[in-house]
Amino acid sequence: MQANILFPINTEGFTYLVPEKLEIKVKIGSRVLAPFKRGKKVGIVVGINENTDMLVGAGLAPARIDTNKRATVKVAPTKNGKEITLKSIESVLDEEPLIPDNLLKLIQWVGQYYMSTSGLALKNAVPSGIFEDKKSGRGRITYDDAIKPVNIFKLTYEQEKALSEINKAQSGAFLLHGVTGSGKTEIYIRAIEALGGREAIVLVPEIALTTQIVDRFRSRFQEKVAFFHSGLSPGERISQWRKIRNSEVKVAIGVRSAVFAPFKNPGLIIIDEEHETSYKQFEGLKYSARDVALARAKIEGIKIILGSATPSVESFYHAKKGKLTYLELTQRIEQKPMPRVEIIDMTREDKESFSYSKKLLNVLKENLSEGHQSLIMLNRRGYSPFLMCMDCGYTYKCPACSITLTYHKDTKTLNCHYCNSFLKPQDDCPQCKGIKIKYIGLGTQRVEEDLNALIPELSLKRMDRDTTRKKLSHYRIVKDMEEKKIDVLLGTQMIAKGHDFPDVTVAAVVFADVALNLPDFRSSERTFQLFTQLAGRAGRGDVSGAVYIQTYEPEYYVFDYVRNQDYTGFYQKEIELRKELSYPPFSKLIRVVLSFRNKEDGVKIMKSVSARIKKITWHQNSKLKTQNSKFDFEILGPSPASIEKIRNYWRWHLILKGKNSKSLRQKAAEIIETLKDIKDIKIDVDVDPINLL
């Protein structure tokens, strides 16, 4: 007997011999200990072949199995003429399969679709401690307050109608498009209650959101809720993972990796704030948890709900085309009004500081005097985006990345937000020795400092990646807001996503221009979504809300749609632009990034790369012309990436655009294959990229 073993590393499975004494114990989904290189590794059995005349594994010829069942067996010959020595697994670590079959199928799909490997998909799907045989943790996880009961309100007509559509279906995908505060979470909960004995996975885009949503779900499902995110210790992650695996809970809530929750019998997957870019992983395996969830629902024949007040253009388009069942909630709960949105023109407005107009400060003071809370957003952390010498114009740049360094006043360091390197700035200019060094631009630390100086009596907290590094930090800030210990919560985009603070009546954007005019076809969509989502945090209680957006470009077209909270109008304008340029949803994209250690070598190599790509394109076009067929793909580039250097690698990229995802991946694979013989080149593939920078 041979077994195909998958390890949590960037490769496909390896074939091992199964000793006779272990044959009865080896099962698909079980962990085994096997020799690997000079050591040993724990892997998962993903295939078994009891025919001793054949091996499992691509490119392996029929095996010469020794009849005495020795520990190693020679196999000959392979495609390249070399003999392979087949090793034996040493032990089986599980009496019953640990990884359910449905999850193994999903792992295989992810590896194939994202042009990666099943091993890397396994690494993302299963906590590392499972392969290290670590024990479950019993430490404080996060949500340790007593479970609080909540009032269960009567559903509105729109909610009843949407829930009825979901409950009567056995499978299928739904887009729940509901304005902020329309009660989408209550529909999620009731849809889960209607599942009977089956389980549900609930994905949220940020760790910060798990605090409120876990409390809400625990109030209804008591201890039958598990939560899964990177804020947990390794032991706690294993504990939560095993609870899900052993069907001890009904609901698994978490960020990206929760899409791989090891339920054996799920009935529903929910993607809250489905439009969020946080569902895409940018390092390693570049998967989208939203799209993986859609694939999982299809593979397992279950229901999936995509919920948002500002759906992605692609999701709304597919709903219009009937690929998703469209459900709409147009009214807030209890007929509460939508907040009023005002655009503040900073080119004309009187200013109290570089950060705040006099109008916004007066609004904040009045809101404070009335006992209400406020949210202030600036989607840029740190104190200042860069330091500049006013004598010679010198700015500090990251030596490893082609970006300026951001000054962080709390640590007195210049930090790179791409490679995480930092340095201490000098008192004088490194170039001209001048002393006129000025802070240019705004970050959340500077905006916080300004507000503390202008309104010292208010209780202010900052919520960004710098203040939420420690465990439980998200939880404490959210709890302080709920208990009204904070007058103003200031932060990056994480404060705009999904929170429900009934006493927040004012929401503001300090410097909206940071989100505008990015060289990416989705920049307008993200701007509209972010500002509309922030607006949705205001006026969710008994007092109506107001939103103030400070900008130096008040005529920017997106502001008109934000002011009127007009999603349909924005979608109609955006979809026409996408159609004209043949961008998603009218095409599929694959981005291939080619990186080099040396800039000059990269330029030379790219000339050869361009020639090879042109040759492939010419052959493809000639073939299509002879078939009288339309061209089914297009290659943009190669050209230098917008951010040309990251982590000491000089980056070029090319974009493949086509109608059919499968044929596009095949074409990308063909291009990559032609480049494999080139030395000193790093190739990175991003299927369905959401960022072209």
C-alpha positions in Angstrom: 0.0 0.0 0.0 1.1 3.5 -0.8 -0.2 6.8 0.7 -0.1 10.3 -0.7 0.9 12.6 2.1 0.4 16.4 2.0 2.6 18.6 4.2 1.9 22.2 5.2 4.6 23.5 2.9 4.6 25.1 -0.6 4.4 21.9 -2.6 2.1 19.1 -3.6 1.9 15.7 -2.0 4.6 13.0 -1.6 4.1 9.3 -2.0 5.2 7.0 0.8 5.1 3.3 1.5 2.7 2.1 4.2 4.2 -0.6 6.4 2.0 -3.7 6.7 1.4 -3.1 10.4 0.0 0.4 9.8 -2.2 -0.4 6.7 -5.3 -0.8 8.9 -4.7 2.5 10.6 -4.0 4.7 7.6 -7.1 6.7 6.5 -7.7 9.7 4.3 -7.7 12.8 6.6 -5.4 11.2 9.3 -2.1 12.7 10.4 1.0 10.6 10.0 4.6 11.1 11.0 6.9 10.6 8.0 10.6 11.0 7.2 11.3 14.2 5.3 14.7 15.3 4.1 17.0 14.8 7.1 14.2 15.0 9.7 10.6 14.1 10.2 7.3 15.9 9.4 3.7 15.6 10.3 1.4 15.5 7.2 -2.1 14.5 6.2 -3.1 11.4 4.2 -4.9 12.7 1.1 -4.8 9.6 -1.1 -4.4 5.8 -0.7 -3.5 3.2 -3.4 -3.7 -0.4 -2.4 -2.6 -1.6 -5.9 1.1 -2.4 -5.3 1.8 -2.3 -9.0 1.1 1.4 -9.3 2.1 4.5 -7.4 0.0 7.5 -6.5 1.7 10.6 -7.9 2.2 12.4 -11.2 5.1 11.3 -13.4 5.9 8.1 -11.5 6.3 4.9 -13.4 5.0 1.5 -12.2 6.8 0.5 -9.0 9.1 -2.4 -8.4 7.8 -3.3 -4.9 10.1 -5.6 -2.9 8.1 -8.6 -1.6 9.8 -8.4 1.8 8.1 -5.0 2.5 11.4 -3.3 3.4 11.3 0.3 4.7 12.4 1.8 1.4 11.6 0.8 -2.1 13.2 1.8 -5.4 11.0 3.0 -8.1 12.2 3.2 -11.7 12.3 5.0 -14.0 10.7 8.4 -13.7 10.3 10.9 -16.6 13.8 12.2 -16.2 15.3 8.7 -16.0 16.3 8.9 -12.3 15.3 6.3 -9.7 13.3 7.4 -6.7 13.7 5.8 -3.3 10.3 5.4 -1.7 10.3 5.9 2.1 7.8 4.5 4.7 5.7 6.5 7.1 6.7 5.9 10.7 3.4 6.2 12.6 -0.3 7.2 12.4 -1.2 9.9 14.9 -5.0 9.7 14.7 -7.4 6.8 15.3 -10.0 8.5 13.2 -9.4 11.1 10.4 -8.8 14.5 11.8 -9.4 16.6 8.6 -12.9 16.0 7.1 -13.2 15.0 3.5 -15.1 18.1 2.5 -12.3 20.3 3.8 -9.7 18.3 1.9 -11.6 18.9 -1.3 -11.7 22.6 -0.6 -8.0 22.7 0.1 -7.3 21.0 -3.3 -9.6 23.5 -5.1 -7.9 26.5 -3.5 -4.4 25.2 -4.4 -5.5 24.7 -8.1 -7.6 27.9 -8.5 -5.0 30.3 -7.1 -2.2 28.7 -9.1 -0.4 27.7 -5.9 -0.1 24.3 -4.2 -2.3 22.2 -2.0 0.4 22.2 0.7 0.3 26.0 1.0 -3.6 25.8 1.1 -3.3 23.2 3.9 -1.0 25.5 5.8 -3.6 28.3 5.6 -6.5 26.0 6.4 -5.2 24.2 9.5 -3.5 25.8 12.6 0.2 25.1 12.7 -0.1 23.6 16.2 -2.1 20.7 14.7 1.0 19.6 12.9 3.2 20.2 15.9 0.9 18.1 18.0 0.5 20.9 20.5 -2.2 20.7 23.1 -5.2 23.0 23.3 -4.9 26.2 25.3 -7.0 27.0 28.3 -6.0 30.7 28.6 -8.3 33.7 28.5 -9.5 33.9 24.9 -11.3 37.1 24.5 -15.0 37.3 25.2 -15.1 36.5 28.9 -18.1 38.6 30.0 -21.2 36.9 31.1 -23.6 36.1 28.3 -26.2 38.9 28.1 -29.7 38.4 26.9 -30.9 40.7 24.1 -34.3 41.8 23.2 -35.7 40.0 20.1 -37.6 42.5 18.0 -40.3 41.7 15.5 -38.9 41.6 12.0 -39.9 44.2 9.5 -41.7 43.2 6.3 -38.5 43.4 4.3 -36.6 41.3 6.8 -39.4 38.7 6.8 -39.4 38.5 3.1 -35.6 38.1 2.8 -35.5 35.5 5.6 -38.3 33.5 4.0 -36.4 33.4 0.7 -33.3 32.1 2.4 -35.0 29.5 4.6 -37.0 27.9 1.8 -33.9 27.2 -0.2 -31.8 24.1 0.3 -28.7 25.6 -1.4 -27.7 28.6 -3.4 -26.1 32.1 -3.1 -27.8 35.2 -1.9 -26.8 38.9 -1.9 -28.4 40.6 1.1 -28.2 44.3 0.2 -29.3 46.3 3.2 -28.7 49.9 4.1 -26.6 50.4 7.3 -28.7 49.7 10.4 -31.4 47.7 8.5 -31.0 44.5 10.5 -28.9 42.2 8.4 -27.3 40.5 11.5 -30.8 39.5 12.8 -31.4 37.8 9.5 -28.1 35.9 9.8 -29.0 34.7 13.3 -32.5 33.5 12.3 -31.3 31.8 9.2 -28.8 29.9 11.4 -31.6 29.0 13.9 -33.6 27.5 11.0 -30.8 25.1 10.0 -31.8 22.5 12.6 -28.8 20.3 13.4 -26.4 21.7 10.8 -23.7 24.3 11.5 -22.8 27.7 10.1 -19.7 29.7 9.3 -19.8 33.5 9.8 -17.0 35.6 8.3 -16.2 39.2 9.3 -13.5 41.3 7.7 -11.7 42.6 10.8 -10.8 41.2 14.2 -12.3 44.4 15.7 -15.7 43.3 14.5 -15.6 39.9 16.2 -16.2 41.6 19.6 -19.7 42.8 19.0 -20.8 40.1 16.6 -19.6 37.3 19.0 -21.5 39.0 21.9 -24.6 39.1 19.7 -24.4 35.5 18.6 -23.5 34.2 22.1 -26.7 35.9 23.4 -28.7 33.6 21.1 -26.5 30.5 20.8 -25.0 30.6 24.3 -21.8 28.5 24.4 -22.3 27.0 20.9 -20.2 29.7 19.3 -16.5 29.4 18.5 -14.4 32.3 17.2 -11.3 32.0 15.1 -8.8 34.7 14.3 -5.1 35.7 14.5 -5.5 37.4 17.8 -5.7 34.0 19.6 -2.7 32.2 21.0 -1.6 29.0 19.2 -3.1 26.9 22.0 -6.4 28.8 21.9 -6.6 28.4 18.1 -6.2 24.7 18.5 -8.9 24.6 21.2 -11.4 26.5 19.0 -10.5 24.5 15.9 -11.1 21.2 17.8 -14.4 22.4 19.1 -15.5 23.1 15.5 -14.0 19.8 14.3 -15.8 17.8 17.0 -19.2 19.5 16.4 -19.2 21.0 19.9 -20.4 24.3 18.5 -23.0 25.4 16.0 -21.5 28.7 14.8 -17.8 29.5 13.9 -17.1 33.2 13.7 -13.9 34.6 12.4 -11.8 36.5 9.8 -10.3 35.0 6.6 -9.1 31.6 7.9 -12.5 30.8 9.3 -13.7 29.9 5.8 -11.8 26.7 6.4 -13.7 25.9 9.6 -13.6 22.0 9.8 -17.4 21.5 10.2 -18.4 18.1 8.7 -22.0 19.1 8.1 -22.3 22.9 7.5 -25.6 24.2 6.2 -24.8 27.9 5.7 -21.9 30.3 5.2 -22.4 34.1 5.9 -20.0 36.7 4.5 -20.7 40.0 6.4 -19.5 43.2 4.7 -18.7 41.0 1.6 -17.2 44.0 -0.3 -14.3 44.3 2.1 -10.8 44.0 0.6 -9.7 42.5 4.0 -11.0 39.1 2.8 -8.1 39.0 0.3 -4.8 37.7 1.6 -1.9 39.6 0.1 1.0 37.5 1.3 1.8 33.8 0.6 -1.3 32.1 -0.8 -3.2 35.1 -2.3 -6.8 33.8 -1.8 -10.0 35.6 -1.3 -12.0 34.2 1.6 -15.2 35.5 0.0 -14.6 33.6 -3.2 -13.4 30.5 -1.4 -16.6 30.6 0.6 -18.6 30.7 -2.6 -16.6 27.7 -3.9 -17.1 25.8 -0.7 -20.9 26.4 -0.7 -21.0 25.1 -4.3 -18.8 22.1 -3.6 -20.9 21.1 -0.5 -24.3 22.1 -1.9 -25.1 24.5 0.9 -26.4 28.1 1.2 -24.3 31.2 1.4 -25.3 34.8 2.2 -23.2 37.8 1.0 -24.3 40.8 3.1 -23.4 44.5 2.6 -24.8 48.0 2.5 -22.3 48.7 -0.3 -21.9 45.4 -2.3 -18.9 45.0 -4.5 -19.5 45.9 -8.1 -18.9 42.3 -9.1 -21.4 40.9 -6.6 -24.1 43.4 -7.5 -23.6 42.7 -11.2 -23.9 38.9 -10.7 -27.1 39.5 -8.7 -28.5 41.5 -11.6 -27.6 38.7 -13.9 -29.3 36.1 -11.7 -26.2 34.3 -10.5 -27.0 35.4 -6.9 -30.5 35.7 -5.5 -31.0 39.4 -4.7 -32.5 40.4 -1.4 -32.9 44.1 -0.5 -33.5 46.0 2.8 -34.2 49.7 2.0 -35.1 50.9 5.5 -33.4 51.1 8.8 -34.9 49.3 11.8 -37.8 51.2 13.4 -37.8 53.6 10.4 -34.8 55.5 11.8 -33.6 58.1 9.3 -30.4 57.8 7.3 -27.7 60.3 8.4 -27.3 63.6 6.7 -24.0 63.9 4.8 -22.2 67.2 4.3 -19.0 67.8 2.2 -16.7 70.4 3.8 -14.6 72.3 1.2 -11.3 72.8 2.9 -10.1 75.3 0.3 -12.7 77.8 1.6 -13.5 76.8 5.1 -12.0 78.5 8.1 -9.5 76.2 9.9 -8.6 75.8 13.5 -5.6 73.7 12.6 -4.2 71.8 9.6 -6.4 68.9 10.6 -9.8 70.5 11.5 -12.1 73.1 10.1 -13.8 75.4 12.5 -17.2 73.9 11.4 -16.2 70.4 12.3 -14.7 71.4 15.7 -17.9 73.3 16.6 -20.0 70.2 15.7 -17.8 68.0 17.9 -18.1 70.4 20.8 -21.8 70.6 20.5 -22.1 66.8 20.2 -20.0 66.5 23.4 -22.2 68.9 25.3 -25.3 66.9 24.4 -23.7 63.7 25.7 -23.4 61.9 22.4 -20.3 60.2 20.9 -18.4 60.8 17.6 -16.3 58.9 15.2 -13.4 60.5 13.3 -11.6 58.7 10.5 -8.3 59.2 8.7 -7.2 56.2 6.7 -3.5 56.8 7.3 -1.7 55.8 10.5 1.4 57.3 12.1 2.0 61.0 12.8 3.1 62.3 9.4 3.5 60.5 6.0 7.0 62.0 5.6 9.6 64.4 6.9 11.0 67.0 4.5 14.0 69.3 4.6 12.7 72.8 3.7 16.2 73.8 2.5 16.9 71.1 -0.1 13.7 69.1 -0.3 15.2 65.8 1.0 12.7 63.2 2.3 13.5 60.0 4.1 12.8 56.9 1.9 12.8 53.3 2.9 16.1 51.7 1.7 14.3 48.5 0.9 11.1 49.9 -0.6 10.4 52.7 -3.1 8.2 54.7 -0.7 8.7 57.5 1.9 8.9 56.5 5.5 6.1 57.5 7.9 7.0 59.3 11.1 5.6 57.8 14.3 5.8 60.3 17.2 5.2 57.8 20.0 8.3 55.8 19.1 10.1 58.7 17.5 10.9 56.5 14.5 10.4 56.6 10.7 8.6 53.4 9.8 8.0 51.5 6.5 4.5 50.1 6.4 5.5 47.6 3.7 8.6 45.9 5.1 8.2 47.0 8.8 11.8 48.4 8.9 12.4 51.6 10.9 15.1 54.2 11.6 15.7 57.1 13.9 15.6 60.5 12.1 18.5 62.9 12.6 18.2 66.4 13.9 19.7 67.8 10.7 19.2 66.9 7.1 21.3 63.9 6.0 21.8 65.6 2.6 22.5 69.4 3.2 22.8 69.4 7.0 20.0 71.9 7.2 17.8 72.1 10.4 14.5 73.1 8.8 12.9 69.7 9.0 9.1 69.8 8.6 6.3 67.2 9.2 4.3 67.0 5.9 0.8 65.6 5.8 -1.5 63.9 8.4 -1.6 60.6 10.2 -3.9 59.4 13.0 -1.4 60.3 15.7 -1.2 63.9 14.5 -4.9 64.2 14.2 -5.3 62.8 17.7 -2.7 65.3 19.1 -4.5 68.2 17.4 -7.9 67.3 18.8 -6.5 66.8 22.3 -5.1 70.3 22.2 -8.2 71.9 20.7 -10.8 70.2 22.9 -8.9 69.0 26.0 -12.0 68.1 28.0 -13.1 65.2 25.7 -12.2 61.6 26.3 -10.4 60.5 23.1 -9.2 57.0 22.0 -7.3 56.1 18.9 -8.0 52.8 17.1 -5.5 51.7 14.4 -3.0 49.0 13.8 -0.5 50.6 16.2 -3.0 50.8 19.2 -4.4 47.3 18.7 -1.3 45.1 18.5 -1.8 43.7 22.0 -4.2 40.9 22.8 -7.7 42.1 23.8 -7.0 45.7 22.7 -9.8 45.7 20.1 -12.1 44.2 22.7 -11.3 46.9 25.3 -11.8 49.8 23.0 -15.1 48.5 21.7 -16.3 47.8 25.3 -15.3 51.4 26.3 -17.3 52.8 23.5 -20.3 50.7 24.4 -20.1 51.8 28.0 -19.7 55.5 26.9 -16.3 55.9 28.5 -15.1 57.4 25.2 -16.4 60.6 23.7 -14.6 60.4 20.4 -13.2 57.3 18.7 -10.6 58.2 16.1 -8.9 55.8 13.8 -8.3 54.3 10.4 -10.8 52.4 8.3 -11.3 49.7 11.0 -13.7 52.1 12.8 -15.9 52.4 9.8 -16.7 48.7 9.4 -19.8 47.2 10.9 -19.7 48.6 14.4 -23.0 49.3 16.2 -22.7 52.2 18.6 -26.2 53.6 19.3 -24.9 56.8 20.9 -22.7 57.8 17.9 -24.5 60.7 16.2 -21.5 62.3 14.4 -19.1 60.7 12.0 -16.4 62.6 10.2 -13.5 62.1 7.7 -10.7 64.5 8.5 -8.8 64.3 5.2 -10.8 62.5 2.5 -8.2 63.1 -0.2 -5.9 60.4 0.9 -8.3 57.8 -0.6 -8.8 59.7 -4.0 -7.0 59.2 -7.3 -5.1 56.1 -6.6 -3.7 54.4 -9.8 -6.1 51.4 -9.5 -9.4 50.8 -11.3 -11.1 50.0 -8.0 -10.1 53.2 -6.2 -13.5 55.0 -6.7 -15.4 51.9 -5.6 -13.3 51.7 -2.4 -13.8 55.4 -1.7 -17.5 55.2 -2.0 -17.8 52.1 0.1 -15.5 53.4 2.9 -17.3 56.8 3.3 -20.7 55.3 3.0 -19.9 52.6 5.6 -18.5 55.3 8.0 -21.7 57.3 7.5 -23.7 54.2 8.4 -22.2 54.2 11.9 -24.0 57.5 12.8 -27.6 57.8 14.0 -28.3 54.1 14.8 -29.9 55.0 18.1 -32.7 57.4 19.1 -31.0 60.5 17.8 -30.5 61.1 14.1 -26.9 61.3 12.7 -24.8 63.6 10.7 -21.6 63.0 8.7 -18.9 65.5 7.7 -16.3 64.9 5.1 -13.4 67.3 4.8 -11.8 67.5 1.4 -9.7 69.7 -0.9 -11.5 68.2 -3.9 -15.2 68.7 -3.2 -16.1 68.3 -6.9 -14.8 64.7 -7.0 -17.8 62.8 -8.5 -17.9 60.1 -5.8 -18.9 62.6 -3.2 -22.3 63.2 -4.9 -23.2 59.6 -4.5 -21.9 59.5 -0.9 -23.9 62.6 0.0 -27.1 61.0 -1.3 -26.1 57.5 -0.2 -27.0 56.5 -3.7 -25.5 53.1 -4.3 -27.5 52.4 -7.4 -26.4 55.6 -9.1 -22.8 54.9 -8.2 -23.0 51.4 -9.5 -24.5 52.5 -12.8 -21.7 55.0 -13.5 -19.0 52.5 -12.3 -20.3 49.6 -14.4 -20.2 51.6 -17.6 -16.6 52.5 -16.9 -15.7 48.9 -16.2 -17.5 47.7 -19.4 -15.7 50.3 -21.5 -12.3 49.1 -20.2 -13.2 45.4 -20.0 -12.4 45.2 -16.3 -14.2 42.8 -13.8 -17.0 41.8 -13.8 -16.6 41.8 -17.7 -13.3 39.9 -17.5 -11.1 37.9 -15.2 -7.7 39.2 -14.2 -4.4 37.5 -13.3 -1.4 39.6 -12.1 2.1 38.2 -12.5 4.7 40.1 -10.5 8.4 39.5 -11.6 10.9 40.6 -9.0 14.7 41.1 -9.1 17.4 41.9 -6.6 19.2 44.2 -8.9 17.4 47.0 -10.8 19.8 47.0 -13.9 19.7 43.2 -14.2 15.9 43.3 -14.0 15.7 45.8 -16.9 17.9 43.5 -19.1 16.0 40.3 -18.1 12.7 42.0 -18.8 13.7 42.6 -22.4 14.0 38.8 -22.8 10.8 38.3 -20.9 8.9 40.7 -23.1 10.2 38.9 -26.2 9.0 35.5 -24.9 5.6 36.9 -24.0 5.2 38.5 -27.4 6.0 35.2 -29.0 3.3 33.4 -26.9 0.8 36.1 -27.7 1.6 36.0 -31.5 1.2 32.2 -31.6 -2.1 32.5 -29.7 -3.5 35.2 -31.9 -2.5 33.4 -35.1 -4.2 30.3 -33.8 -7.4 32.1 -33.0 -7.4 33.9 -36.3 -7.3 30.6 -38.2 -10.2 29.4 -36.1 -12.2 32.6 -36.9 -12.6 33.1 -33.2 -12.5 36.2 -31.0 -9.3 36.8 -29.1 -10.0 35.4 -25.6 -7.2 37.0 -23.7 -5.1 40.2 -23.5 -1.7 40.9 -21.9 -1.0 44.3 -20.4 2.7 44.9 -19.8 5.2 43.9 -18.6 5.9 47.3 -17.0 7.3 48.5 -13.7 4.9 48.1 -10.8 3.4 51.3 -9.3 5.4 50.6 -6.1 8.6 49.7 -7.9 10.6 48.3 -5.0 9.4 46.3 -1.9 11.7 44.4 0.5 14.8 45.0 -1.7 13.1 43.5 -4.8 12.6 45.5 -7.9 9.2 44.7 -9.3 7.7 44.5 -12.8 4.2 43.2 -13.5 2.0 42.1 -16.3 -1.8 41.8 -16.2 -3.6 39.0 -18.0 -7.2 39.8 -18.9 -9.7 37.3 -20.3 -13.3 36.1 -20.3 -12.7 32.5 -19.1 -11.0 31.9 -15.8 -9.8 28.4 -16.6 -8.2 29.3 -19.9 -6.7 32.4 -18.4 -5.0 30.4 -15.7 -3.7 28.0 -18.4 -2.3 30.9 -20.3 -0.7 32.3 -17.2 0.8 28.9 -16.4 2.2 28.7 -20.0 3.9 32.1 -19.6 5.4 31.2 -16.2 6.7 27.9 -17.6 8.6 29.8 -20.3 10.3 31.9 -17.7 11.4 29.2 -15.3 14.9 28.8 -16.8 15.7 32.5 -16.2 18.0 32.9 -13.2 17.6 35.5 -10.5 13.9 36.1 -11.1 11.1 35.7 -8.5 7.7 35.0 -9.9 4.5 35.8 -7.9 1.0 35.1 -9.2 -2.2 36.8 -8.0 -5.4 35.3 -9.4 -8.3 37.8 -9.2 -6.2 40.6 -7.8 -8.0 43.4 -6.0 -4.9 45.7 -6.0 -2.7 46.5 -9.0 -0.2 48.6 -7.1 
